[in-house]
């Protein structure tokens, strides 16, 4: 479904050029949940923005359903792919009610938009009572559910989640992650889950890429509930999680 092929990108200033993506190859297949992990500054969010055409790349290509993503087909790509950012409150207009926020991505939809919203509310564990509330009246978990629902309303084939649970407490994190698993199972939506929370990635994802200093250094498929890595950096990352589990 999604193919990132040899993508590179640099940021340039008067004094230096910094390579932030270096020959990235990554794929997400239909119905697959893929993790992308790495320390802060490794280039994960830059890659997400590049995939969504929010930042230009200097080399390589991005394909969706075997077709290059370009300005000509960007509208179609956006209908099929949605990006959810980390900061839920910043993505929600504080002067709009939840209903108004949810109607906005449906502005071109024909038919009863309110009925469509009501049908979808249950998928993200929200009720009709939430529709008249403002973002400031919602908890962090509820705000992220609204963000998630805004993306789901257009029925995307691919959902890119950029650190969407990092600002939430553990209980709410688990609820959101379980919701993503449910959506993947029930409607076959593919997910690229970008995170530095390795426990969440190990629980959610079928396959994972490890990123360091703008490069993909390792990749692993989950077998019998576990990932195995060959690169020293990736091993050290995930060994730290396994070690903390053993100490609990």
C-alpha angles and dihedrals in degrees: 000000000000120000124180108191123195093321118181133177137175135193114220130201132169092269105036151004117231120197107217099170121032120186097323117192117183137151137192116194128206112288091005128132109211126185127213114195138174142123122290110286095026092118102258098129092041088056091050091052091047092052090052092049092245090123127031122239125218097214140013132033142260119219129192117193088349094304123110113248108237140154088270095061099025093110092056090046092052091051090055099038129049132188123209117196131214098246104068097179093052090054093055122078103235093211094057128081119234089257091055091047091052095045093055098074088046096055092117095042119117118220134027106341094180091054090051090051092049091051091053099044094085093056090068096036095252127133134216088256088071093061095079095046127099123231091255089060093057131084119241091259092050091049091053090048089054089051090049092049092050087059095043094052091074089051099234124198091214130037120194112200114195109196091315096161100039095098095046130089119254096262094051090043090057091048092052092046092049087050091054090051090050093050091049091050098042103041102017095240115170116228134200103197113197114192148136090214100099095185090058091048093049091051098044110032134079093197134015139201121205117214128197129173093346096312135100102238100174145007131196138182119217111250120181089349095306140098123217123199134194100195115088094226093052091047092052092049095053096036088061089058093047090048093053090049091054091051093052 
